[in-house]
Amino acid sequence: MKKLILLLCILTGLFSCKAQDIKTSVKKTKVFLLAGQSNMDGRAKASGLSEIDKQRLKKAQKNVTLFYNFDEGKPLDTTKVAKHTAKKFGADYLFGPELFFGIKMSEAYPDHQIILIKRSRGGMSLYGAWNPDWTLEKATLIKEEKQPKLYSEFVEYGQKVLSTLAKDSYELCGMLWVQGESDSGKKGGTKPREAYQDNLTTLISRVRTDFNQPKLPFLIFQVGHGKVVKAMQTVAKADNNVVLIPQEKNENSKFYFERNPPPIGHYVSSAMKKIGTYFFEYYQTEFASNSITIVNYPFSKDNLIPWSIVGFDVKERTPNERIEMLKRLGFNRYAYGNRPKHIPTMQQEWELAKEENIKIDAVWLYVNLKKDKLNALKPASEAVFENLEKTGLKTQIWVGFEPKYFDDLSDEESLKQVTEMIEYLSKRASNLGCKIALYNHGGWFGNPKNQLKIIKALPNNDLGVIFNFHHAHDNLDDYSENIKLLLPYLWCVNLNGMKAEGPKIITIGEGDIEKDMIQQLLDLDYKGPFGILGHVKGGDPELILEENYKGLQRLFSVK
């Protein structure tokens, strides 16, 4: 207990600096809850860690603390297991998802302290031991009547650790859940798997209530089979703050996770490393603040948003084919830019993306003020809002304006009409949990200085800017000045190969000024996200994305 008190004093002591230093140095401790059965407990051999893995772990130990099964908090590490477990798995030290989740969190947030609180036990069901509404009858049915009441222990343990931290010194960021095998099996008959959806919904609700976090992100790794997996998918689809990391049997899939052969089972070290990494990636892309991005390398695929892959596809892919394309390329996010012909499949694609854990960072809205009026948008524009409401998708709306409309208007007339429309769109977006971003698509509206005028005219609308290299040729002389002015509002920068004289679309790396343009952004400490184009009229987005990605890697290789 003395060690626990000492460790927590060290953590909370980070927040006892002098008053004049607090504004610049205090960062809240990030806390995560972890729970489940044996694959959360961890059965991956520590001997499977490479030397590079060990070096990364050593760095992570400086700011990541693991509280595990009522032990005192210790720097993140592998776990020495009981003799019978060591004998079964042929190793004294094992690890679970927490190891690489913690490593990735440390690398992304090196200036934060991170606490992981884990309660896990092999072979335990949600129907019995993990049930927030535990009863002896349920526990007996699944032969867990002599096992601990895990949910109440988990809450007690978590609240005990949190109670030692100053109230305003930490933020509870999410919960990681790996459980489902016991409810999928024969033990207890059909009731455990039939009740899994209700029990999982109750678990999430009770965790949020017991930790006073009504919208706490809940991240699930898919284990088990049949009705249990279906229940996980249904719950994740119904709750915007729940995500499911899928699992597939195809060995070529990125969601294939290798297990030890029977009768040992459980995930091997490389698979457990992937599981922990996916937990981080899904947290980062789904729940992390827009202002926080991956800091070690700004051009990893996690930080790149494929764009212009719907409307400019010579293969006319279906929603399923497009999602499969993104998965093949290793992207877990994209921005949706449709044409009117895609409206019938818009809802289908957005729902499919959620099911496949592909984040939609933005949707496109192209405004023509001759056809789009306040309270009377054209049908194609109205369809965007209708489908946002139907699907519950909460995202950015990238708004561009038809450039020629402004040709005969004065600066004052243009500002007035655009400001009125943006304010109207912003209110509608806000009601759906979405935000409006101004997209430089040429003409008066595409001029960065005019976009700044719009933002200043609407200070209460939380507007952002999407800056596109391929629409910036008319303002290249002012590029350095413009990006400094736009920096506080930049939500994404869409990259492109650039030559001052054109053409408009060039593969990244084949221009002569895009590297300098990107470097200027990096020098201003802009870390992303960055958009990567799949846009060439009559081209295949899959090939174009690959070419642009490779070109970007050549310009900014990892050193």
LINCOR-V320783 format. One record per residue. N is the residue number from 1. RES is the residue in three letters. PHI is phi in degrees with one decimal (NA if undefined). PSI is psi in whole degrees, -180 to 180 (none if undefined). Layout:
n = (N N)
res = (RES RES)
phi = (PHI PHI)
psi = (PSI PSI)
//
This chain:
n = (1 2 3 4 5 6 7 8 9 10 11 12 13 14 15 16 17 18 19 20 21 22 23 24 25 26 27 28 29 30 31 32 33 34 35 36 37 38 39 40 41 42 43 44 45 46 47 48 49 50 51 52 53 54 55 56 57 58 59 60 61 62 63 64 65 66 67 68 69 70 71 72 73 74 75 76 77 78 79 80 81 82 83 84 85 86 87 88 89 90 91 92 93 94 95 96 97 98 99 100 101 102 103 104 105 106 107 108 109 110 111 112 113 114 115 116 117 118 119 120 121 122 123 124 125 126 127 128 129 130 131 132 133 134 135 136 137 138 139 140 141 142 143 144 145 146 147 148 149 150 151 152 153 154 155 156 157 158 159 160 161 162 163 164 165 166 167 168 169 170 171 172 173 174 175 176 177 178 179 180 181 182 183 184 185 186 187 188 189 190 191 192 193 194 195 196 197 198 199 200 201 202 203 204 205 206 207 208 209 210 211 212 213 214 215 216 217 218 219 220 221 222 223 224 225 226 227 228 229 230 231 232 233 234 235 236 237 238 239 240 241 242 243 244 245 246 247 248 249 250 251 252 253 254 255 256 257 258 259 260 261 262 263 264 265 266 267 268 269 270 271 272 273 274 275 276 277 278 279 280 281 282 283 284 285 286 287 288 289 290 291 292 293 294 295 296 297 298 299 300 301 302 303 304 305 306 307 308 309 310 311 312 313 314 315 316 317 318 319 320 321 322 323 324 325 326 327 328 329 330 331 332 333 334 335 336 337 338 339 340 341 342 343 344 345 346 347 348 349 350 351 352 353 354 355 356 357 358 359 360 361 362 363 364 365 366 367 368 369 370 371 372 373 374 375 376 377 378 379 380 381 382 383 384 385 386 387 388 389 390 391 392 393 394 395 396 397 398 399 400 401 402 403 404 405 406 407 408 409 410 411 412 413 414 415 416 417 418 419 420 421 422 423 424 425 426 427 428 429 430 431 432 433 434 435 436 437 438 439 440 441 442 443 444 445 446 447 448 449 450 451 452 453 454 455 456 457 458 459 460 461 462 463 464 465 466 467 468 469 470 471 472 473 474 475 476 477 478 479 480 481 482 483 484 485 486 487 488 489 490 491 492 493 494 495 496 497 498 499 500 501 502 503 504 505 506 507 508 509 510 511 512 513 514 515 516 517 518 519 520 521 522 523 524 525 526 527 528 529 530 531 532 533 534 535 536 537 538 539 540 541 542 543 544 545 546 547 548 549 550 551 552 553 554 555 556 557 558 559)
res = (MET LYS LYS LEU ILE LEU LEU LEU CYS ILE LEU THR GLY LEU PHE SER CYS LYS ALA GLN ASP ILE LYS THR SER VAL LYS LYS THR LYS VAL PHE LEU LEU ALA GLY GLN SER ASN MET ASP GLY ARG ALA LYS ALA SER GLY LEU SER GLU ILE ASP LYS GLN ARG LEU LYS LYS ALA GLN LYS ASN VAL THR LEU PHE TYR ASN PHE ASP GLU GLY LYS PRO LEU ASP THR THR LYS VAL ALA LYS HIS THR ALA LYS LYS PHE GLY ALA ASP TYR LEU PHE GLY PRO GLU LEU PHE PHE GLY ILE LYS MET SER GLU ALA TYR PRO ASP HIS GLN ILE ILE LEU ILE LYS ARG SER ARG GLY GLY MET SER LEU TYR GLY ALA TRP ASN PRO ASP TRP THR LEU GLU LYS ALA THR LEU ILE LYS GLU GLU LYS GLN PRO LYS LEU TYR SER GLU PHE VAL GLU TYR GLY GLN LYS VAL LEU SER THR LEU ALA LYS ASP SER TYR GLU LEU CYS GLY MET LEU TRP VAL GLN GLY GLU SER ASP SER GLY LYS LYS GLY GLY THR LYS PRO ARG GLU ALA TYR GLN ASP ASN LEU THR THR LEU ILE SER ARG VAL ARG THR ASP PHE ASN GLN PRO LYS LEU PRO PHE LEU ILE PHE GLN VAL GLY HIS GLY LYS VAL VAL LYS ALA MET GLN THR VAL ALA LYS ALA ASP ASN ASN VAL VAL LEU ILE PRO GLN GLU LYS ASN GLU ASN SER LYS PHE TYR PHE GLU ARG ASN PRO PRO PRO ILE GLY HIS TYR VAL SER SER ALA MET LYS LYS ILE GLY THR TYR PHE PHE GLU TYR TYR GLN THR GLU PHE ALA SER ASN SER ILE THR ILE VAL ASN TYR PRO PHE SER LYS ASP ASN LEU ILE PRO TRP SER ILE VAL GLY PHE ASP VAL LYS GLU ARG THR PRO ASN GLU ARG ILE GLU MET LEU LYS ARG LEU GLY PHE ASN ARG TYR ALA TYR GLY ASN ARG PRO LYS HIS ILE PRO THR MET GLN GLN GLU TRP GLU LEU ALA LYS GLU GLU ASN ILE LYS ILE ASP ALA VAL TRP LEU TYR VAL ASN LEU LYS LYS ASP LYS LEU ASN ALA LEU LYS PRO ALA SER GLU ALA VAL PHE GLU ASN LEU GLU LYS THR GLY LEU LYS THR GLN ILE TRP VAL GLY PHE GLU PRO LYS TYR PHE ASP ASP LEU SER ASP GLU GLU SER LEU LYS GLN VAL THR GLU MET ILE GLU TYR LEU SER LYS ARG ALA SER ASN LEU GLY CYS LYS ILE ALA LEU TYR ASN HIS GLY GLY TRP PHE GLY ASN PRO LYS ASN GLN LEU LYS ILE ILE LYS ALA LEU PRO ASN ASN ASP LEU GLY VAL ILE PHE ASN PHE HIS HIS ALA HIS ASP ASN LEU ASP ASP TYR SER GLU ASN ILE LYS LEU LEU LEU PRO TYR LEU TRP CYS VAL ASN LEU ASN GLY MET LYS ALA GLU GLY PRO LYS ILE ILE THR ILE GLY GLU GLY ASP ILE GLU LYS ASP MET ILE GLN GLN LEU LEU ASP LEU ASP TYR LYS GLY PRO PHE GLY ILE LEU GLY HIS VAL LYS GLY GLY ASP PRO GLU LEU ILE LEU GLU GLU ASN TYR LYS GLY LEU GLN ARG LEU PHE SER VAL LYS)
phi = (NA -61.9 -66.1 -60.5 -63.3 -63.0 -62.2 -69.6 -64.7 -64.1 -64.3 -73.1 -65.9 -60.5 -102.9 -106.8 -71.4 -62.6 -56.4 -70.9 -94.0 -61.3 -60.5 -105.3 -114.1 -78.7 -127.1 -67.0 -67.1 -93.9 -117.2 -126.9 -100.1 -131.0 -156.0 151.1 -106.6 -62.3 -74.7 -80.9 -57.5 103.3 -128.1 -89.6 -71.9 -64.6 -65.4 -80.8 -78.8 -79.2 -63.8 -66.4 -57.3 -66.2 -65.1 -65.0 -63.1 -60.6 -66.3 -65.1 -64.3 -72.5 -137.6 -119.8 -116.4 -109.5 -104.0 -130.1 49.1 73.4 -70.2 -69.3 -62.6 -137.8 -55.5 -49.1 -165.1 -71.4 -116.7 -77.7 -103.0 -63.1 -59.8 -67.5 -71.6 -61.8 -66.4 -64.6 -101.1 67.9 -158.8 -83.0 -123.0 -128.7 -148.0 -119.8 -60.7 -61.5 -65.8 -82.8 -62.2 -65.0 -62.5 -65.4 -62.3 -62.3 -69.1 -81.6 -129.7 -66.4 -95.5 -109.6 -82.4 -128.6 -118.2 -113.6 -112.9 -119.5 -125.0 -148.3 -159.3 -65.9 76.2 -99.1 -97.1 -78.6 -67.3 -107.9 -61.0 -91.3 -71.5 -60.5 -104.1 -60.2 -136.0 -63.9 -62.2 -67.2 -62.8 -69.1 -56.5 -102.4 62.2 -125.7 -66.7 -97.8 -89.9 -65.0 -81.3 -65.2 -62.5 -65.7 -65.1 -59.2 -65.2 -60.5 -64.6 -61.6 -66.9 -65.0 -65.0 -64.1 -66.2 -85.8 -98.8 -60.3 -53.4 -97.2 -96.0 -140.6 -131.7 -82.5 -96.0 170.3 -128.5 -108.4 -128.3 -129.4 -165.5 154.8 -62.9 -64.9 -76.0 -84.1 -81.1 -83.4 -61.3 88.8 76.0 -87.4 -58.9 -57.6 -74.7 -68.8 -94.0 -62.9 -62.0 -64.3 -68.8 -68.9 -60.6 -64.8 -57.1 -61.4 -62.0 -70.3 -59.6 -63.8 -71.2 -68.3 -107.9 54.7 -133.3 -62.3 -120.1 -55.4 -59.8 -127.2 -110.7 -115.2 -99.1 -71.0 -133.9 85.3 -159.4 60.6 -64.9 -67.2 -65.4 -59.5 -63.2 -59.8 -62.7 -65.8 -65.4 -65.2 -68.2 -84.0 -127.0 -65.8 -104.2 -124.8 -127.6 -119.6 -86.9 -76.7 -138.1 -127.9 -85.9 -67.3 -65.5 -89.8 -78.9 -69.7 -102.6 -93.7 -126.3 -70.3 -114.6 -66.6 -65.9 -59.6 -89.4 -68.3 62.4 67.1 -82.5 -75.4 -59.6 -64.4 -70.4 -65.8 -61.2 -63.0 -61.6 -62.4 -66.7 -64.9 -56.5 -64.3 -62.1 -69.6 -62.4 -64.1 -80.2 -93.4 -126.8 -67.9 -58.5 -57.2 -86.8 -110.3 -132.3 -63.0 -98.8 -83.2 -153.4 -72.2 -114.0 -72.5 -63.6 -63.4 -108.7 -115.1 -112.1 -59.4 -139.9 60.9 -109.1 -99.5 -76.3 -119.2 -120.3 -63.8 -86.9 48.6 -62.8 -78.5 -52.8 -62.0 -66.7 -68.8 -63.3 -63.2 -60.1 -61.8 -65.3 -60.7 -78.9 87.7 -96.8 -115.3 -160.2 -167.4 -109.3 -97.6 -119.9 -96.6 -115.7 -51.0 -67.3 -91.7 -57.3 -60.9 -107.3 -60.6 -60.6 -57.9 -67.9 -65.0 -69.4 -64.8 -58.9 -63.3 -61.4 -92.3 58.5 -103.5 -78.5 -95.9 -73.0 -163.2 -125.3 -98.6 -136.6 -104.6 -102.2 -119.2 -67.7 -78.6 -115.9 -97.1 -120.5 -58.1 65.3 -153.3 -71.8 -63.9 -53.6 -64.9 -72.3 -61.6 -61.5 -62.1 -67.9 -62.6 -75.6 -61.1 -68.3 -63.0 -89.2 73.9 -66.5 -111.3 -155.8 -85.2 -112.8 -85.4 -107.5 -117.4 -118.0 -58.1 -65.4 -66.3 -57.5 -88.7 -57.7 -102.7 -104.3 -75.1 -59.0 -65.0 -64.0 -61.6 -61.9 -62.4 -67.6 -67.6 -60.9 -62.6 -69.4 -63.5 -62.0 -62.9 -64.3 -63.8 -64.7 -66.0 -64.6 -59.9 -63.9 -102.9 78.7 -113.6 -133.7 -97.8 -122.2 -86.9 -112.3 -73.8 -115.8 87.7 68.9 -58.4 -66.3 -80.0 -74.7 -52.5 -68.4 -71.4 -65.0 -64.7 -61.7 -63.8 -61.7 -69.7 -75.6 -128.0 -66.6 -101.6 -106.1 49.4 -90.7 -121.8 -129.5 -110.0 -98.9 -110.0 -57.8 -73.8 -112.8 -109.4 -61.1 -71.8 -124.1 -62.6 -63.5 -104.9 -56.1 -60.0 -67.6 -64.1 -68.8 -66.1 -71.8 -81.8 -47.9 -64.1 -113.0 -71.1 -101.0 -164.5 -122.0 -89.0 -90.0 -166.1 -64.6 -135.4 -128.3 -57.4 -90.0 91.7 -70.8 -66.9 -111.3 -136.7 -61.2 -57.2 100.1 -100.8 -88.2 -122.5 -130.0 -66.8 -62.5 -64.5 -63.3 -67.8 -62.0 -62.4 -63.7 -63.1 -66.0 -86.0 71.7 -80.0 -110.8 114.7 -76.8 -115.8 -90.3 -127.4 -80.3 -116.0 -108.3 -147.5 -57.8 79.7 -107.9 -99.6 -54.6 -62.6 -70.2 -68.3 -60.7 -61.5 -65.2 -66.9 -63.7 -63.9 -63.2 -65.3 -64.5 -68.0 -69.4 -131.6 -74.7 -73.4 -99.9)
psi = (-35 -38 -39 -47 -42 -46 -44 -31 -38 -44 -49 -22 -19 -20 13 24 173 151 -40 -15 -15 -42 -29 -20 -21 123 134 143 133 125 134 143 139 138 159 -160 -144 -35 -18 -40 -40 120 21 135 132 -24 -15 -2 134 171 -36 -41 -43 -38 -41 -40 -41 -40 -41 -28 -15 -26 9 124 133 124 119 117 52 4 163 150 137 157 143 132 173 168 132 124 167 158 -42 -33 -42 -39 -43 -41 -1 33 142 -25 128 170 160 -163 -24 -27 -56 -22 -46 -40 -47 -40 -42 -41 -34 -29 63 -18 4 148 143 129 129 124 111 129 119 155 131 145 10 141 161 -27 -34 -96 -33 1 122 -29 57 137 154 -36 -46 -44 -38 -40 -39 14 44 21 -23 3 159 155 92 -39 -47 -35 -43 -46 -44 -45 -48 -45 -32 -45 -46 -31 -19 -7 146 139 -41 12 -6 163 131 112 -24 173 137 130 123 97 148 -19 -44 -36 -18 -20 -168 -20 122 1 -148 -18 -45 -45 -33 -29 1 -40 -47 -41 -37 -41 -43 -43 -49 -45 -43 -39 -46 -37 -48 -24 11 44 85 -20 28 124 138 116 125 135 128 115 168 -163 175 -130 -27 -46 -42 -40 -43 -45 -42 -44 -43 -37 -32 -15 117 -15 20 132 150 125 114 170 136 154 -18 118 -17 -5 147 -13 26 131 114 139 161 149 157 152 1 -50 -159 161 141 173 -44 -37 -41 -34 -43 -41 -48 -39 -41 -39 -44 -48 -41 -38 -46 -44 -29 -34 -20 152 144 -23 -6 126 170 128 -15 -32 111 -11 27 158 -25 -24 11 137 107 135 151 46 -4 -56 -18 57 107 -23 -5 54 148 167 -44 -44 -34 -44 -41 -38 -46 -41 -40 -39 -11 18 140 21 160 168 138 112 100 171 164 -33 -15 -6 -41 -26 8 -53 -44 -45 -42 -40 -38 -41 -42 -43 -36 8 38 119 133 104 -27 159 156 139 114 116 130 109 -7 -24 -28 118 159 129 11 66 154 157 -41 -36 -43 -33 -33 -48 -37 -42 -31 -42 -42 -42 -19 14 127 112 -177 148 112 116 122 155 145 117 -39 -21 -31 -3 -37 12 150 168 -43 -44 -42 -47 -42 -49 -42 -43 -42 -42 -43 -41 -42 -48 -38 -40 -43 -40 -44 -37 -21 5 22 171 152 134 138 126 118 101 33 171 -165 -46 -29 -6 121 -37 -33 -34 -37 -37 -41 -46 -43 -28 -17 65 -18 14 1 57 149 180 136 113 124 121 -42 -7 19 5 -33 -15 24 -33 -27 14 -50 -43 -43 -44 -29 -39 -36 -18 -45 -16 0 118 -24 147 118 120 159 151 143 130 139 -36 2 -174 177 -46 121 146 138 132 -15 -5 -174 -1 -6 -33 -44 -39 -43 -42 -35 -38 -45 -38 -25 6 24 123 4 -177 163 142 146 125 144 32 103 125 124 15 171 112 -32 -46 -39 -42 -43 -44 -43 -39 -46 -40 -40 -41 -35 -38 -39 74 153 128 none)
//
